[in-house]
C-alpha cells in the first residue's frame, strides 16, 4: 500500500517519531491484523520512504495505526517532524 503522512513526534517516556496511517489504509490493515498481528495488536511490516527500506511494526492507536520512524531512516532521508513523506508499506505475512 502507498500513502502520504505527516511525521509526528511523541515525547515518551521513550521519545519517537511516527507517521499516522490514513483511515482508508487502516481499514485494510485491520482486516489483515487478525492473521499477522502478534502481542498487543502490532503488525509487522516492510516500509520504504524515499530510497530507504526498513522493517518495523505498526502500533495500534485510537482505532488507527502509527508507523514508527527510526532515527536512521529520518537521517538517511533528511526528514523531520512536521514534514510529509510518501510511504510504501507491505504487511509481513
Chimera marker file (.cmm) of the C-alpha trace (Angstrom):
<marker_set name="trace">
<marker id="1" x="0.000" y="0.000" z="0.000" r="1" g="1" b="0" radius="0.5"/>
<marker id="2" x="1.074" y="3.578" z="-0.567" r="1" g="1" b="0" radius="0.5"/>
<marker id="3" x="0.142" y="6.700" z="1.342" r="1" g="1" b="0" radius="0.5"/>
<marker id="4" x="1.484" y="10.049" z="2.495" r="1" g="1" b="0" radius="0.5"/>
<marker id="5" x="1.519" y="11.336" z="6.031" r="1" g="1" b="0" radius="0.5"/>
<marker id="6" x="2.990" y="13.974" z="8.293" r="1" g="1" b="0" radius="0.5"/>
<marker id="7" x="5.763" y="12.996" z="10.688" r="1" g="1" b="0" radius="0.5"/>
<marker id="8" x="4.689" y="13.489" z="14.298" r="1" g="1" b="0" radius="0.5"/>
<marker id="9" x="6.743" y="13.426" z="17.486" r="1" g="1" b="0" radius="0.5"/>
<marker id="10" x="5.783" y="11.585" z="20.650" r="1" g="1" b="0" radius="0.5"/>
<marker id="11" x="7.752" y="12.573" z="23.743" r="1" g="1" b="0" radius="0.5"/>
<marker id="12" x="7.622" y="9.348" z="25.502" r="1" g="1" b="0" radius="0.5"/>
<marker id="13" x="8.720" y="8.063" z="28.158" r="1" g="1" b="0" radius="0.5"/>
<marker id="14" x="10.788" y="6.900" z="25.161" r="1" g="1" b="0" radius="0.5"/>
<marker id="15" x="10.677" y="9.642" z="22.507" r="1" g="1" b="0" radius="0.5"/>
<marker id="16" x="9.831" y="8.525" z="18.996" r="1" g="1" b="0" radius="0.5"/>
<marker id="17" x="8.653" y="9.759" z="15.599" r="1" g="1" b="0" radius="0.5"/>
<marker id="18" x="5.675" y="8.304" z="13.746" r="1" g="1" b="0" radius="0.5"/>
<marker id="19" x="3.699" y="8.648" z="10.526" r="1" g="1" b="0" radius="0.5"/>
<marker id="20" x="-0.026" y="8.078" z="11.116" r="1" g="1" b="0" radius="0.5"/>
<marker id="21" x="-1.562" y="5.675" z="8.594" r="1" g="1" b="0" radius="0.5"/>
<marker id="22" x="-4.625" y="7.268" z="6.880" r="1" g="1" b="0" radius="0.5"/>
<marker id="23" x="-8.075" y="5.843" z="7.651" r="1" g="1" b="0" radius="0.5"/>
<marker id="24" x="-8.684" y="4.088" z="4.294" r="1" g="1" b="0" radius="0.5"/>
<marker id="25" x="-5.449" y="2.106" z="4.655" r="1" g="1" b="0" radius="0.5"/>
<marker id="26" x="-6.264" y="1.320" z="8.300" r="1" g="1" b="0" radius="0.5"/>
<marker id="27" x="-9.401" y="-0.482" z="7.152" r="1" g="1" b="0" radius="0.5"/>
<marker id="28" x="-7.315" y="-2.914" z="5.085" r="1" g="1" b="0" radius="0.5"/>
<marker id="29" x="-4.788" y="-3.278" z="7.915" r="1" g="1" b="0" radius="0.5"/>
<marker id="30" x="-7.481" y="-4.136" z="10.453" r="1" g="1" b="0" radius="0.5"/>
<marker id="31" x="-8.647" y="-6.934" z="8.140" r="1" g="1" b="0" radius="0.5"/>
<marker id="32" x="-5.107" y="-8.342" z="7.954" r="1" g="1" b="0" radius="0.5"/>
<marker id="33" x="-4.320" y="-7.843" z="11.645" r="1" g="1" b="0" radius="0.5"/>
<marker id="34" x="-6.058" y="-10.996" z="12.870" r="1" g="1" b="0" radius="0.5"/>
<marker id="35" x="-3.741" y="-13.253" z="10.886" r="1" g="1" b="0" radius="0.5"/>
<marker id="36" x="-0.436" y="-11.341" z="11.196" r="1" g="1" b="0" radius="0.5"/>
<marker id="37" x="-0.551" y="-9.458" z="14.474" r="1" g="1" b="0" radius="0.5"/>
<marker id="38" x="1.495" y="-10.546" z="17.422" r="1" g="1" b="0" radius="0.5"/>
<marker id="39" x="1.456" y="-9.330" z="21.002" r="1" g="1" b="0" radius="0.5"/>
<marker id="40" x="-0.819" y="-6.368" z="21.652" r="1" g="1" b="0" radius="0.5"/>
<marker id="41" x="-2.023" y="-5.755" z="18.106" r="1" g="1" b="0" radius="0.5"/>
<marker id="42" x="1.185" y="-4.621" z="16.405" r="1" g="1" b="0" radius="0.5"/>
<marker id="43" x="1.503" y="-5.517" z="12.715" r="1" g="1" b="0" radius="0.5"/>
<marker id="44" x="4.918" y="-6.425" z="11.272" r="1" g="1" b="0" radius="0.5"/>
<marker id="45" x="5.685" y="-4.517" z="8.059" r="1" g="1" b="0" radius="0.5"/>
<marker id="46" x="8.321" y="-3.706" z="5.484" r="1" g="1" b="0" radius="0.5"/>
<marker id="47" x="8.343" y="0.010" z="4.717" r="1" g="1" b="0" radius="0.5"/>
<marker id="48" x="10.049" y="2.381" z="2.317" r="1" g="1" b="0" radius="0.5"/>
<marker id="49" x="10.440" y="6.146" z="2.497" r="1" g="1" b="0" radius="0.5"/>
<marker id="50" x="12.411" y="7.653" z="-0.355" r="1" g="1" b="0" radius="0.5"/>
<marker id="51" x="15.349" y="5.334" z="-1.025" r="1" g="1" b="0" radius="0.5"/>
<marker id="52" x="15.328" y="3.817" z="2.468" r="1" g="1" b="0" radius="0.5"/>
<marker id="53" x="13.834" y="0.395" z="3.166" r="1" g="1" b="0" radius="0.5"/>
<marker id="54" x="13.243" y="-0.694" z="6.757" r="1" g="1" b="0" radius="0.5"/>
<marker id="55" x="11.479" y="-3.278" z="8.879" r="1" g="1" b="0" radius="0.5"/>
<marker id="56" x="9.245" y="-2.269" z="11.777" r="1" g="1" b="0" radius="0.5"/>
<marker id="57" x="5.813" y="-2.899" z="13.271" r="1" g="1" b="0" radius="0.5"/>
<marker id="58" x="2.756" y="-0.667" z="13.104" r="1" g="1" b="0" radius="0.5"/>
<marker id="59" x="1.429" y="0.369" z="16.512" r="1" g="1" b="0" radius="0.5"/>
<marker id="60" x="-2.349" y="0.430" z="17.069" r="1" g="1" b="0" radius="0.5"/>
<marker id="61" x="-3.551" y="3.817" z="18.331" r="1" g="1" b="0" radius="0.5"/>
<marker id="62" x="-7.109" y="5.134" z="18.746" r="1" g="1" b="0" radius="0.5"/>
<marker id="63" x="-8.555" y="2.799" z="16.105" r="1" g="1" b="0" radius="0.5"/>
<marker id="64" x="-5.765" y="3.520" z="13.615" r="1" g="1" b="0" radius="0.5"/>
<marker id="65" x="-2.106" y="2.682" z="13.216" r="1" g="1" b="0" radius="0.5"/>
<marker id="66" x="1.189" y="4.528" z="13.573" r="1" g="1" b="0" radius="0.5"/>
<marker id="67" x="4.303" y="3.777" z="11.536" r="1" g="1" b="0" radius="0.5"/>
<marker id="68" x="7.378" y="4.276" z="13.752" r="1" g="1" b="0" radius="0.5"/>
<marker id="69" x="10.303" y="6.075" z="12.095" r="1" g="1" b="0" radius="0.5"/>
<marker id="70" x="13.741" y="5.063" z="13.266" r="1" g="1" b="0" radius="0.5"/>
<marker id="71" x="16.337" y="7.817" z="13.615" r="1" g="1" b="0" radius="0.5"/>
<marker id="72" x="18.413" y="6.107" z="10.922" r="1" g="1" b="0" radius="0.5"/>
<marker id="73" x="15.515" y="6.422" z="8.445" r="1" g="1" b="0" radius="0.5"/>
<marker id="74" x="14.921" y="10.090" z="9.267" r="1" g="1" b="0" radius="0.5"/>
<marker id="75" x="18.638" y="10.879" z="8.915" r="1" g="1" b="0" radius="0.5"/>
<marker id="76" x="19.010" y="8.918" z="5.664" r="1" g="1" b="0" radius="0.5"/>
<marker id="77" x="16.061" y="10.749" z="4.108" r="1" g="1" b="0" radius="0.5"/>
<marker id="78" x="16.746" y="14.094" z="5.839" r="1" g="1" b="0" radius="0.5"/>
<marker id="79" x="13.174" y="14.397" z="7.143" r="1" g="1" b="0" radius="0.5"/>
<marker id="80" x="11.841" y="15.613" z="10.479" r="1" g="1" b="0" radius="0.5"/>
<marker id="81" x="8.719" y="16.411" z="12.468" r="1" g="1" b="0" radius="0.5"/>
<marker id="82" x="6.030" y="18.247" z="10.515" r="1" g="1" b="0" radius="0.5"/>
<marker id="83" x="7.216" y="17.119" z="7.088" r="1" g="1" b="0" radius="0.5"/>
<marker id="84" x="5.011" y="14.993" z="4.841" r="1" g="1" b="0" radius="0.5"/>
<marker id="85" x="6.541" y="11.792" z="3.493" r="1" g="1" b="0" radius="0.5"/>
<marker id="86" x="5.416" y="9.232" z="0.920" r="1" g="1" b="0" radius="0.5"/>
<marker id="87" x="5.345" y="5.705" z="2.355" r="1" g="1" b="0" radius="0.5"/>
<marker id="88" x="5.266" y="2.309" z="0.677" r="1" g="1" b="0" radius="0.5"/>
<marker id="89" x="4.149" y="-0.423" z="3.058" r="1" g="1" b="0" radius="0.5"/>
<marker id="90" x="3.938" y="-4.211" z="2.852" r="1" g="1" b="0" radius="0.5"/>
<marker id="91" x="2.495" y="-6.323" z="5.643" r="1" g="1" b="0" radius="0.5"/>
<marker id="92" x="4.767" y="-9.224" z="6.626" r="1" g="1" b="0" radius="0.5"/>
<marker id="93" x="2.866" y="-12.492" z="6.481" r="1" g="1" b="0" radius="0.5"/>
<link id1="1" id2="2" r="1" g="1" b="0" radius="0.2"/>
<link id1="2" id2="3" r="1" g="1" b="0" radius="0.2"/>
<link id1="3" id2="4" r="1" g="1" b="0" radius="0.2"/>
<link id1="4" id2="5" r="1" g="1" b="0" radius="0.2"/>
<link id1="5" id2="6" r="1" g="1" b="0" radius="0.2"/>
<link id1="6" id2="7" r="1" g="1" b="0" radius="0.2"/>
<link id1="7" id2="8" r="1" g="1" b="0" radius="0.2"/>
<link id1="8" id2="9" r="1" g="1" b="0" radius="0.2"/>
<link id1="9" id2="10" r="1" g="1" b="0" radius="0.2"/>
<link id1="10" id2="11" r="1" g="1" b="0" radius="0.2"/>
<link id1="11" id2="12" r="1" g="1" b="0" radius="0.2"/>
<link id1="12" id2="13" r="1" g="1" b="0" radius="0.2"/>
<link id1="13" id2="14" r="1" g="1" b="0" radius="0.2"/>
<link id1="14" id2="15" r="1" g="1" b="0" radius="0.2"/>
<link id1="15" id2="16" r="1" g="1" b="0" radius="0.2"/>
<link id1="16" id2="17" r="1" g="1" b="0" radius="0.2"/>
<link id1="17" id2="18" r="1" g="1" b="0" radius="0.2"/>
<link id1="18" id2="19" r="1" g="1" b="0" radius="0.2"/>
<link id1="19" id2="20" r="1" g="1" b="0" radius="0.2"/>
<link id1="20" id2="21" r="1" g="1" b="0" radius="0.2"/>
<link id1="21" id2="22" r="1" g="1" b="0" radius="0.2"/>
<link id1="22" id2="23" r="1" g="1" b="0" radius="0.2"/>
<link id1="23" id2="24" r="1" g="1" b="0" radius="0.2"/>
<link id1="24" id2="25" r="1" g="1" b="0" radius="0.2"/>
<link id1="25" id2="26" r="1" g="1" b="0" radius="0.2"/>
<link id1="26" id2="27" r="1" g="1" b="0" radius="0.2"/>
<link id1="27" id2="28" r="1" g="1" b="0" radius="0.2"/>
<link id1="28" id2="29" r="1" g="1" b="0" radius="0.2"/>
<link id1="29" id2="30" r="1" g="1" b="0" radius="0.2"/>
<link id1="30" id2="31" r="1" g="1" b="0" radius="0.2"/>
<link id1="31" id2="32" r="1" g="1" b="0" radius="0.2"/>
<link id1="32" id2="33" r="1" g="1" b="0" radius="0.2"/>
<link id1="33" id2="34" r="1" g="1" b="0" radius="0.2"/>
<link id1="34" id2="35" r="1" g="1" b="0" radius="0.2"/>
<link id1="35" id2="36" r="1" g="1" b="0" radius="0.2"/>
<link id1="36" id2="37" r="1" g="1" b="0" radius="0.2"/>
<link id1="37" id2="38" r="1" g="1" b="0" radius="0.2"/>
<link id1="38" id2="39" r="1" g="1" b="0" radius="0.2"/>
<link id1="39" id2="40" r="1" g="1" b="0" radius="0.2"/>
<link id1="40" id2="41" r="1" g="1" b="0" radius="0.2"/>
<link id1="41" id2="42" r="1" g="1" b="0" radius="0.2"/>
<link id1="42" id2="43" r="1" g="1" b="0" radius="0.2"/>
<link id1="43" id2="44" r="1" g="1" b="0" radius="0.2"/>
<link id1="44" id2="45" r="1" g="1" b="0" radius="0.2"/>
<link id1="45" id2="46" r="1" g="1" b="0" radius="0.2"/>
<link id1="46" id2="47" r="1" g="1" b="0" radius="0.2"/>
<link id1="47" id2="48" r="1" g="1" b="0" radius="0.2"/>
<link id1="48" id2="49" r="1" g="1" b="0" radius="0.2"/>
<link id1="49" id2="50" r="1" g="1" b="0" radius="0.2"/>
<link id1="50" id2="51" r="1" g="1" b="0" radius="0.2"/>
<link id1="51" id2="52" r="1" g="1" b="0" radius="0.2"/>
<link id1="52" id2="53" r="1" g="1" b="0" radius="0.2"/>
<link id1="53" id2="54" r="1" g="1" b="0" radius="0.2"/>
<link id1="54" id2="55" r="1" g="1" b="0" radius="0.2"/>
<link id1="55" id2="56" r="1" g="1" b="0" radius="0.2"/>
<link id1="56" id2="57" r="1" g="1" b="0" radius="0.2"/>
<link id1="57" id2="58" r="1" g="1" b="0" radius="0.2"/>
<link id1="58" id2="59" r="1" g="1" b="0" radius="0.2"/>
<link id1="59" id2="60" r="1" g="1" b="0" radius="0.2"/>
<link id1="60" id2="61" r="1" g="1" b="0" radius="0.2"/>
<link id1="61" id2="62" r="1" g="1" b="0" radius="0.2"/>
<link id1="62" id2="63" r="1" g="1" b="0" radius="0.2"/>
<link id1="63" id2="64" r="1" g="1" b="0" radius="0.2"/>
<link id1="64" id2="65" r="1" g="1" b="0" radius="0.2"/>
<link id1="65" id2="66" r="1" g="1" b="0" radius="0.2"/>
<link id1="66" id2="67" r="1" g="1" b="0" radius="0.2"/>
<link id1="67" id2="68" r="1" g="1" b="0" radius="0.2"/>
<link id1="68" id2="69" r="1" g="1" b="0" radius="0.2"/>
<link id1="69" id2="70" r="1" g="1" b="0" radius="0.2"/>
<link id1="70" id2="71" r="1" g="1" b="0" radius="0.2"/>
<link id1="71" id2="72" r="1" g="1" b="0" radius="0.2"/>
<link id1="72" id2="73" r="1" g="1" b="0" radius="0.2"/>
<link id1="73" id2="74" r="1" g="1" b="0" radius="0.2"/>
<link id1="74" id2="75" r="1" g="1" b="0" radius="0.2"/>
<link id1="75" id2="76" r="1" g="1" b="0" radius="0.2"/>
<link id1="76" id2="77" r="1" g="1" b="0" radius="0.2"/>
<link id1="77" id2="78" r="1" g="1" b="0" radius="0.2"/>
<link id1="78" id2="79" r="1" g="1" b="0" radius="0.2"/>
<link id1="79" id2="80" r="1" g="1" b="0" radius="0.2"/>
<link id1="80" id2="81" r="1" g="1" b="0" radius="0.2"/>
<link id1="81" id2="82" r="1" g="1" b="0" radius="0.2"/>
<link id1="82" id2="83" r="1" g="1" b="0" radius="0.2"/>
<link id1="83" id2="84" r="1" g="1" b="0" radius="0.2"/>
<link id1="84" id2="85" r="1" g="1" b="0" radius="0.2"/>
<link id1="85" id2="86" r="1" g="1" b="0" radius="0.2"/>
<link id1="86" id2="87" r="1" g="1" b="0" radius="0.2"/>
<link id1="87" id2="88" r="1" g="1" b="0" radius="0.2"/>
<link id1="88" id2="89" r="1" g="1" b="0" radius="0.2"/>
<link id1="89" id2="90" r="1" g="1" b="0" radius="0.2"/>
<link id1="90" id2="91" r="1" g="1" b="0" radius="0.2"/>
<link id1="91" id2="92" r="1" g="1" b="0" radius="0.2"/>
<link id1="92" id2="93" r="1" g="1" b="0" radius="0.2"/>
</marker_set>
